[in-house]
Amino acid sequence: MTKAATTKLSRMAKAMIETAGDMRRGGLLDSAEHDKITMRVLHPAKAPAVEPVSAEDIRAMREHARMSQAVFAHFLNVTVGYVSQLERGAKRPTGAALALFNVIKRKGIEAIL
């Protein structure tokens, strides 16, 4: 960890990183899990960007997954009406819904099933 990175971290974050390092050395965490923890703490700017998702994109995701609006809504934990409004362009996804659509767009519907 660089000196610049450590000076900006809270004591709690430093302790978490140290514990994660000990767990990795002890074989309790693999390299990928350790990197995931440290990336969250040290490199939040490197997280995938959340991009706007169009109504056509949402419909294409649902149709590609071969799901009805009701089934798609169930897996997204939203209402069927909301999915319908998104697909018509009456509403635009924000917050957690937007982040979830970005995950589906990048990794496919299997990422949330």
C-alpha positions, -999 to +999 in steps of 0.1 A: +000+000+000+014+034-009+019+061+017-005+084+000-032+058+001-027+050+038-028+086+049-063+090+035-078+059+051-095+057+085-082+036+112-110+011+106-102+008+069-065+003+077-074-024+102-096-041+076-069-041+050-044-055+075-068-083+086-075-091+050-038-094+043-034-117+073-063-138+061-047-141+026-014-151+040-031-176+063-050-192+033-084-180+044-088-156+015-077-163-021-060-136-041-092-126-060-112-120-028-083-100-012-081-078-043-119-073-042-116-060-006-087-038-012-102-024-044-133-013-025-112+005+000-083+019-020-096+023-055-133+032-056-127+053-087-117+022-105-151+006-100-171+001-133-189+033-143-227+033-142-239+043-176-274+054-186-295+026-199-322+033-226-357+019-228-345-002-258-316-016-239-339-027-211-363-044-234-334-060-253-320-074-220-354-088-210-361-103-245-325-117-246-332-134-213-365-148-227-385-134-198-418-118-195-421-085-179-435-102-148-406-126-144-380-099-152-396-077-126-396-105-100-358-110-104-352-073-103-374-070-072-395-042-088-431-040-100-443-051-134-456-015-139-421-001-133-406-025-159-433-014-184-427+023-177-389+017-182-394-001-215-417+026-228-393+053-218-419+069-194-393+065-166-355+062-165-338+038-140-318+055-112-299+043-082-298+006-074-320-002-105-296+015-128-266-002-112-284-036-116-291-029-153-255-021-158-244-054-142-269-073-165-256-053-195-220-062-187-224-098-174-257-110-186-289-120-167-271-149-151-253-125-128-285-118-109-301-153-110 
